Amino acid sequence: MRVSIRIGGRDVHAETVLPRPAPPLKPAAIYPIVSRPRTCPGALDILQTDEVECMRRLIIVGIAALLLVSLASDAKPPVAKQDTAQQALTAWLTAFNNADGDALRAVRETYSMRSNSQADLDFRKDTGALQILEARPAKPGTAQVLVLPTVNDRAMLVTATVDPTSGATTLQFEGAETPPRFAPKRVPEAALLAEAKTRLDALRASDEVAGAFLVARNGEVRMQWQGGLADRQRALAVSADTRFRLASLNKMFTAVAILQLQQAGKLTLDDSLGKHLPTYPSRAVADAVTLRQLLNHTSGLGDIFGEKAPAMPLRCTIIGRCSPTSRWPSRRAARTSTRTTPTFCWAR
């Protein structure tokens, strides 16, 4: 007897040989008038008077067990969120390090990331390829790796997080301390300064930098360099007396001040914005956004120089000299404004 069943794209067969029917009874044989039920061998206690029927039932039970084993072998465990986050992070890093715009776009589409492949390529120009130093333990639904840019020795922690509801993946980058075993070897000061000058001269020659560079220790100037043009229209070179707009360099001063407050125990980076700015205009933002997110530019507040900025009034509720009713006349003017209002006092 052969039974074939197709399941999961595969043929499952079971085959057995049934016993032949008993020969006809001889007339002279003496048999009991009442027959007693026989018990089939096996785990199931099935009472049948016919051995052939008993064997058939055992075959059915065997086929059912075989099908269950087949189904179990074909079943694939669901992909865990942790695996999805790790896959997304690995795929993105591979495409990023290869500077492959098409691959970056495909990765972002596959893992429902924000469409930002051009920003990825711009970011790569600043960092170079990212060397993976080590994987870090992460919470369920996330994956973390510590990476080191090609252009400097400032490690970054890259975190991929999968939203449990939508399945969308987000990437977050934040500065991290470089473990001692990955730190670059120290070089003599003279050699370091000579290398710095060589690199700055190369950047000036390719018109990639215009600025001033100074290294001092205990009030003693060890190196001073300036190069590039301070005014391209008038072809004025940068000098030691050239004054520069600080612009976003203020962010570093702000970050240092906040970290000093953390070191003094007066705040933590996971404090909400509202804890320290109770009069912030948006209660939802004040309760949800943390200081860490503000420092990492991941709060979602948007760009103060965005397209909607000209139509939005400035409200300096902390410090500053701007008028509560003043407005930016244009995005261009916002970038070139000479007003002295500190950027960290603006609130919209």
C-alpha positions as CSV (number, residue, x, y, z in Angstrom):
1,M,0.0,0.0,0.0
2,R,1.5,3.4,-1.0
3,V,0.2,6.8,0.0
4,S,1.5,10.1,-1.6
5,I,0.6,13.5,-0.3
6,R,1.9,16.8,-1.7
7,I,2.5,19.5,1.0
8,G,4.6,22.7,1.0
9,G,5.8,22.0,-2.6
10,R,7.2,18.5,-1.6
11,D,5.8,15.0,-2.1
12,V,5.6,13.0,1.1
13,H,5.3,9.2,0.6
14,A,4.4,6.4,3.0
15,E,4.5,2.7,1.9
16,T,3.8,-0.6,3.7
17,V,2.9,-4.1,2.8
18,L,-0.5,-5.4,4.1
19,P,-0.8,-9.0,5.3
20,R,-2.4,-11.3,2.9
21,P,-6.0,-12.5,3.7
22,A,-6.1,-15.7,5.7
23,P,-6.8,-18.9,3.7
24,P,-10.3,-20.4,3.7
25,L,-11.3,-22.3,6.7
26,K,-11.2,-26.0,6.5
27,P,-14.6,-27.8,7.2
28,A,-13.0,-30.0,9.8
29,A,-11.6,-27.1,11.8
30,I,-13.3,-26.3,15.0
31,Y,-13.6,-22.6,15.9
32,P,-15.2,-20.9,18.9
33,I,-18.6,-19.6,18.2
34,V,-17.9,-16.2,19.9
35,S,-14.9,-14.3,18.6
36,R,-13.0,-12.0,21.0
37,P,-11.8,-8.6,19.9
38,R,-8.1,-8.3,19.3
39,T,-5.9,-5.4,20.4
40,C,-3.7,-3.6,17.7
41,P,-0.1,-3.2,18.7
42,G,1.2,0.3,19.3
43,A,0.5,3.3,21.4
44,L,-3.2,3.5,20.4
45,D,-5.4,0.9,22.0
46,I,-7.7,0.2,19.1
47,L,-10.0,-2.8,19.3
48,Q,-10.8,-4.4,16.0
49,T,-11.8,-7.9,15.0
50,D,-10.0,-7.6,11.6
51,E,-6.2,-7.5,11.5
52,V,-6.2,-5.8,8.1
53,E,-8.4,-3.0,9.3
54,C,-6.1,-2.6,12.4
55,M,-3.1,-2.3,10.2
56,R,-4.7,0.3,8.0
57,R,-5.4,2.4,11.0
58,L,-1.9,2.2,12.2
59,I,-0.7,3.3,8.7
60,I,-3.0,6.4,8.9
61,V,-1.5,7.3,12.3
62,G,2.0,6.9,10.9
63,I,1.3,9.1,7.9
64,A,-0.2,11.8,10.2
65,A,3.0,11.7,12.3
66,L,5.1,11.9,9.1
67,L,3.1,15.0,7.9
68,L,3.6,16.7,11.3
69,V,7.3,16.1,11.1
70,S,7.4,17.5,7.6
71,L,5.4,20.6,8.5
72,A,7.7,21.2,11.5
73,S,10.8,21.0,9.3
74,D,9.4,23.4,6.7
75,A,8.2,26.0,9.3
76,K,10.5,29.0,9.5
77,P,10.7,31.0,12.7
78,P,9.6,34.7,12.4
79,V,12.3,37.2,11.9
80,A,12.9,39.0,15.2
81,K,13.0,42.8,15.4
82,Q,16.6,42.5,16.7
83,D,17.6,40.6,13.5
84,T,15.8,43.2,11.3
85,A,17.6,46.1,13.0
86,Q,21.0,44.3,12.6
87,Q,20.3,43.5,9.0
88,A,19.3,47.1,8.3
89,L,22.4,48.4,10.0
90,T,24.7,46.0,8.3
91,A,23.2,46.7,4.9
92,W,23.4,50.5,5.4
93,L,27.0,50.4,6.5
94,T,28.0,48.3,3.5
95,A,26.4,50.7,1.1
96,F,27.7,53.7,2.9
97,N,31.3,52.5,2.9
98,N,31.1,51.7,-0.8
99,A,29.7,55.2,-1.5
100,D,27.0,53.5,-3.5
101,G,24.0,55.9,-3.9
102,D,21.8,53.3,-5.6
103,A,22.5,50.8,-2.8
104,L,21.8,53.3,-0.1
105,R,18.5,54.2,-1.7
106,A,17.6,50.5,-1.9
107,V,18.5,49.9,1.7
108,R,16.4,52.9,2.8
109,E,13.4,51.6,0.8
110,T,13.8,48.0,2.0
111,Y,13.8,48.9,5.7
112,S,11.3,51.8,5.4
113,M,13.9,54.5,6.4
114,R,13.6,58.1,5.5
115,S,14.6,58.8,1.9
116,N,17.9,60.5,2.5
117,S,20.5,58.7,0.4
118,Q,22.0,62.0,-0.9
119,A,22.6,63.2,2.7
120,D,24.3,59.8,3.3
121,L,26.7,60.5,0.5
122,D,27.4,64.1,1.8
123,F,28.0,62.6,5.2
124,R,30.5,60.2,3.8
125,K,32.5,63.0,2.2
126,D,33.0,64.4,5.7
127,T,33.8,61.1,7.5
128,G,35.2,58.7,4.8
129,A,34.4,55.0,5.2
130,L,33.4,53.9,8.7
131,Q,35.5,51.2,10.3
132,I,33.4,48.9,12.5
133,L,35.2,48.6,15.9
134,E,32.8,46.5,17.8
135,A,29.1,45.6,18.3
136,R,27.4,46.9,21.4
137,P,24.7,45.2,23.5
138,A,21.3,46.7,22.5
139,K,17.7,46.6,23.7
140,P,15.2,44.4,21.8
141,G,14.4,46.0,18.4
142,T,17.7,47.8,18.2
143,A,21.3,47.2,17.0
144,Q,24.4,49.2,17.9
145,V,27.9,49.3,16.5
146,L,30.8,51.5,17.4
147,V,32.5,52.9,14.3
148,L,35.6,55.0,13.6
149,P,35.7,57.5,10.6
150,T,38.6,57.4,8.3
151,V,39.3,61.1,8.6
152,N,39.7,61.3,12.4
153,D,39.9,59.3,15.6
154,R,36.5,60.3,17.0
155,A,34.4,57.2,17.5
156,M,30.7,57.2,16.8
157,L,27.9,55.0,18.1
158,V,25.4,54.1,15.3
159,T,22.1,52.8,16.5
160,A,19.4,51.2,14.3
161,T,15.9,51.0,15.8
162,V,12.9,49.2,14.4
163,D,9.5,50.7,15.2
164,P,7.4,47.8,16.7
165,T,4.2,49.2,15.1
166,S,5.2,50.4,11.6
167,G,8.3,48.4,11.1
168,A,10.2,51.5,10.0
169,T,13.9,51.7,10.8
170,T,15.7,54.8,12.0
171,L,19.4,55.5,12.3
172,Q,21.0,57.6,15.0
173,F,24.6,58.8,15.3
174,E,26.2,60.1,18.5
175,G,29.7,60.7,19.6
176,A,31.3,58.1,21.8
177,E,34.6,57.6,23.6
178,T,37.1,55.6,21.7
179,P,38.1,52.5,23.7
180,P,41.8,52.5,24.6
181,R,42.5,49.5,22.4
182,F,41.3,51.3,19.3
183,A,42.9,54.7,20.1
184,P,45.6,55.8,17.7
185,K,49.2,55.6,18.8
186,R,50.6,58.8,20.2
187,V,53.2,60.6,18.1
188,P,55.7,63.3,19.1
189,E,54.3,66.8,19.1
190,A,56.8,68.0,16.5
191,A,55.7,65.3,14.1
192,L,52.0,65.8,14.8
193,L,52.3,69.6,14.1
194,A,54.3,69.0,10.9
195,E,51.6,66.5,9.7
196,A,48.9,69.0,10.5
197,K,50.6,71.7,8.5
198,T,51.0,69.3,5.5
199,R,47.4,68.5,5.5
200,L,46.3,72.1,5.9
201,D,48.5,73.2,3.0
202,A,47.0,70.4,0.8
203,L,43.5,71.5,1.7
204,R,44.3,75.1,0.9
205,A,45.9,74.1,-2.4
206,S,42.7,72.3,-3.4
207,D,40.5,75.3,-2.3
208,E,38.8,73.2,0.4
209,V,39.6,75.3,3.4
210,A,39.9,79.0,4.3
211,G,40.6,79.8,7.9
212,A,43.1,80.0,10.7
213,F,44.6,77.3,12.9
214,L,46.5,77.8,16.2
215,V,47.9,75.4,18.8
216,A,49.0,76.7,22.1
217,R,50.0,75.2,25.5
218,N,50.3,77.1,28.7
219,G,50.1,80.3,26.8
220,E,52.9,79.4,24.4
221,V,52.0,79.2,20.7
222,R,53.3,76.0,19.2
223,M,51.8,76.4,15.7
224,Q,50.0,79.1,13.8
225,W,48.6,78.7,10.3
226,Q,46.2,80.7,8.1
227,G,45.3,80.2,4.5
228,G,42.6,80.7,1.9
229,L,40.6,83.8,1.0
230,A,38.7,85.9,3.5
231,D,37.0,87.8,0.7
232,R,36.8,86.1,-2.7
233,Q,35.4,89.2,-4.5
234,R,38.4,91.3,-3.4
235,A,40.8,88.4,-3.3
236,L,41.8,89.2,0.3
237,A,43.7,86.4,2.0
238,V,43.0,85.2,5.5
239,S,45.4,86.7,8.0
240,A,46.0,86.3,11.7
241,D,43.7,89.3,12.3
242,T,40.8,88.0,10.2
243,R,37.5,87.9,12.1
244,F,35.2,85.0,11.5
245,R,31.5,84.4,12.2
246,L,31.2,81.6,14.7
247,A,27.8,80.4,13.4
248,S,27.3,76.8,14.4
249,L,30.5,76.7,16.4
250,N,28.3,78.1,19.2
251,K,26.8,74.6,19.4
252,M,30.1,73.3,20.7
253,F,30.3,75.9,23.4
254,T,26.7,75.0,24.4
255,A,27.4,71.3,24.4
256,V,30.5,71.8,26.6
257,A,28.5,73.9,29.1
258,I,25.8,71.3,29.3
259,L,28.3,68.5,29.8
260,Q,29.9,70.5,32.6
261,L,26.5,70.9,34.2
262,Q,26.1,67.1,33.9
263,Q,29.5,66.5,35.5
264,A,28.5,68.8,38.4
265,G,25.4,66.7,38.9
266,K,23.0,69.5,38.0
267,L,21.3,67.7,35.1
268,T,21.4,64.5,33.1
269,L,21.3,64.2,29.3
270,D,18.1,62.2,29.5
271,D,16.3,65.1,31.3
272,S,13.3,66.4,29.3
273,L,13.5,69.9,27.9
274,G,10.6,70.9,30.0
275,K,12.4,70.1,33.2
276,H,14.8,72.9,32.6
277,L,12.6,75.2,30.4
278,P,9.2,74.9,32.1
279,T,7.8,77.9,30.0
280,Y,8.8,76.3,26.7
281,P,5.8,77.2,24.3
282,S,5.0,73.6,23.2
283,R,4.1,71.4,26.2
284,A,4.2,68.2,24.0
285,V,7.8,69.0,22.8
286,A,8.9,70.0,26.3
287,D,7.8,66.7,27.7
288,A,9.0,64.4,24.9
289,V,12.4,65.9,23.8
290,T,15.5,65.3,25.8
291,L,18.7,67.2,26.2
292,R,20.6,64.3,24.6
293,Q,18.4,64.5,21.5
294,L,19.0,68.3,21.3
295,L,22.7,67.8,21.4
296,N,22.6,65.0,18.8
297,H,20.2,67.0,16.5
298,T,17.7,64.1,16.7
299,S,14.8,66.0,18.5
300,G,12.7,66.4,15.4
301,L,12.2,70.2,16.0
302,G,13.3,71.0,12.5
303,D,15.7,73.6,11.0
304,I,15.4,77.1,12.2
305,F,16.6,78.1,8.8
306,G,13.9,76.0,7.0
307,E,11.5,77.2,4.4
308,K,8.9,78.1,7.0
309,A,11.3,80.1,9.1
310,P,10.5,83.6,7.5
311,A,6.9,83.3,8.4
312,M,7.4,82.4,12.0
313,P,8.1,85.0,14.8
314,L,11.0,84.7,17.1
315,R,10.2,84.4,20.8
316,C,13.3,84.8,23.0
317,T,11.9,83.6,26.3
318,I,15.3,83.0,27.9
319,I,18.0,85.4,26.9
320,G,18.8,87.5,23.9
321,R,18.2,90.9,22.3
322,C,15.7,90.0,19.5
323,S,12.2,91.6,19.6
324,P,9.3,89.3,20.3
325,T,7.7,90.5,17.0
326,S,10.8,90.5,14.8
327,R,10.9,88.2,11.8
328,W,13.5,87.0,9.4
329,P,13.0,88.8,6.1
330,S,14.3,85.9,4.1
331,R,16.2,82.6,4.4
332,R,19.3,84.3,2.9
333,A,19.1,87.1,5.3
334,A,18.8,84.7,8.2
335,R,22.1,83.1,7.3
336,T,23.9,86.5,6.9
337,S,22.2,88.4,9.8
338,T,24.5,90.4,12.0
339,R,22.1,90.3,15.0
340,T,23.8,89.2,18.1
341,T,21.0,87.0,19.5
342,P,22.5,83.7,20.7
343,T,21.1,80.8,18.7
344,F,20.3,78.8,21.8
345,C,17.7,81.3,23.0
346,W,15.5,81.0,19.9
347,A,12.2,79.2,20.4
348,R,9.4,78.8,17.8
